[in-house]
Amino acid sequence: MTPLTIGADCGRTLEELSDYLHTGSSPDAEHVHNCPQCQAGLAALRRLDDLTAELIALDILQAGRGDEPWLQNILDHLRLETRAGRAIPLAGAHPDDDLSETEGAVIALIRAVGDTLPGATIGKCRLHGDLTTAGAPVTLHLNVTAFWGHPVPALVDTLRGTLSDALAMHTELNITAIDIAVTDLVEDAAATPERIRT
């Protein structure tokens, strides 16, 4: 099986980052510490570890196999989402300012916001539109795995509203729509009968 590399301009593999994450050491530690792509990859691996641990706590260890659909979906999109991607222009206070943020940074923000909300984890995440032109309409498409015990319509509304606020605060993107598809429903270790009835 070909190792999954983080990006063409980085060259580090997920296996190398996983070793660094779990041992705290690497012969290439300085690069990993200073590389935005490696840091995004480490953040994604930490989220994957957290989700796997929760599923294991539910005694569904089979969900941790690499050929399971929910896990494979995350891995399939990890390499793309840890790349810098397109440069998104930002307005500067001075005419000579040349400011931008990367598509990868915005996706990392979206995932970070999703991690703060109980009841779901974000799978596929894509920005559609001309990100390189200021003010161009952009649509955000998300696939979400919801945890049983959390009302799905309320969960989707909360996620959409929280993401809208965060993107308005931290980016200058003209987000015209946030499309959320709930593609999986799994048990949640934190679900209680009281929460299930709400």
N, C-alpha and C positions, 0 to 999 in steps of 0.2 A: 504494500500500500504506500503510495507517494506521500511523504510528510506534508502537512498543511502549513504553508508559509504564511506569515502575517502580511507581507507586502513585497512587491518587487524591489523597492528601494530600501528594504529592511533586511529581508532574507532569513530572519529568525523563524523557527517553527513553533507550533503550539506545544509540541513535546518539550522543547527547550524552555519555553515560558512556564509550562506546568512544573517542570523540575525546579525552576527558580522559585515559583510560588510556594512549593511545598517543602523546599530545603532552605530557602533564604540565601542561597549562595549560587554563584555562576562565574565561570572564568570571564564572562562578558557582562558582568554586573553593571559597569559604568554605562555601557551602551543601553542596556535595558532600562536603567534608571532615567536616562535622558531622552529616550526615544518615545515620541507620542504614540506611535503605532504599537510599540511593545506595552506601554502603559494601558492603552485601550484594550489590548488583548488580555492583559492581567486582570483588568476590571471585569471583562466578560467571563473569564475563567472563575473568578471569585463568585460571580452571580450563579454560574453553573454549579459550583460546589455547594452553595447555599440551597439551591433548589433540589439537588440530588440528596442532600442530607435530610431535607424535609420529607421527601418521598420515601427514603429509607426508614425514617421514623414511623411511617405508616405500614411498614412491613410489605412494601411493594418493590423489593429489590430488583425484580425483573425490569422495571422501568429504567434502570440504570444501564442496560445493555446498549452498546453503540448502535445497534440496528433498530432501536425503538424509534417510532416516528417523531415524537416530541423532541427527543434529544438530537436526533439526526437533523431535524429542521434548524435547531439552534446552531449546530456545527456547520451546516451548509451555508449559513449566512454570516458566520463569524469573520471569515477572511475578508469579505467585501466590506463589512461594516467597520473593521478596524483600519482600513485604508483612509488616507487623508481625504480622498474624493475631490469634488469640485471646490473651488475657492468662491466663497460667497462675499460679495463686496459689502463694506460697511462705510457709512458716511463719516467723514472726518471733520474736525473743527477747523482745519487749515486746508486750503486748496491743494497743497502739495502732499497732503497725507494720502498714503496708499494702504488702506486698512482692509482686512478681510478675515473671515473665519472659515474653517474647513467644514465640508459636509460631514466628515467623520466626527468632528466635535459636536455638531448639532445632534447627530444620531446618539452620541454618548450622553448628551443632555436629556434626550427623550427617554433613553433607557434608565437614566438615573432618576428621573421623575417617576417613571413606572415602578421603580423599586421601592419608592416611598409609600405606595398605595397597597394596602392589604387586599388579597383576594385575586390577584392576577399576576402573570408574568408576560412580558412582551416577547414575541417571537420575531417574525419577519418585520422589518421596519424600513420603509422606503420613502424618499422625497421625490415627487414627480413634478417637473416643471423646469424652467430655465433659471437655475439658481445663480447663474453668473450675471444676470441682468437685474439691477435694482428695481424693485417694485413689480416684477413679473409674478403672475399668479402661481402659487405652489400648493400642491395637495399632498398631505401626509397620509400614507396607507400603513396600517398596523394589523398584524395578526396577533391575537392575544389568547393565551391559555387562562381560563378562569378556574378558580377553585370552588368546589361544591360548598354550598352554605352561604355564598355571597350572591345576592340578587343581581343577575346579569345586567338588566337595563340600568339600574342605579350605578353599578360598577362602571359601565361604559360611559354614562353621562359624567361621572366624577372624573374618570380618566381623561375624557375629551376636554372638560373644562380646565383641569389642572395643567394639561399640556398646552392648551391655548394661552393660558396666563404665563407659563414659563417661556414659551417661544416668543411672546410679545415682549417680555422683559429682557431676554438675553440675545435675541436676534432681531434683524430688520427684515425678515422674510414676510412676504405678503401671503400668509396662509389663508387660502380660501375655503378649505375643507379639511377635516380630519376624519378619515374613513377607518372605522375599527371593525374588524371581523373577529368574532370569537370562534376559534377553530378547534379548540379542545376544552374539555371539562374534566378536571381531575379532583380527587379527594384532597382536602386541606387538613393537615394535622391540627391546625388551630380552630377548626370549625367545632362549634358546640351546638347542642339541640336548640338553645335559646337563639343563637345567631341564625340557625337554619330556618327557624320559623319567621324571622323578620323579613 
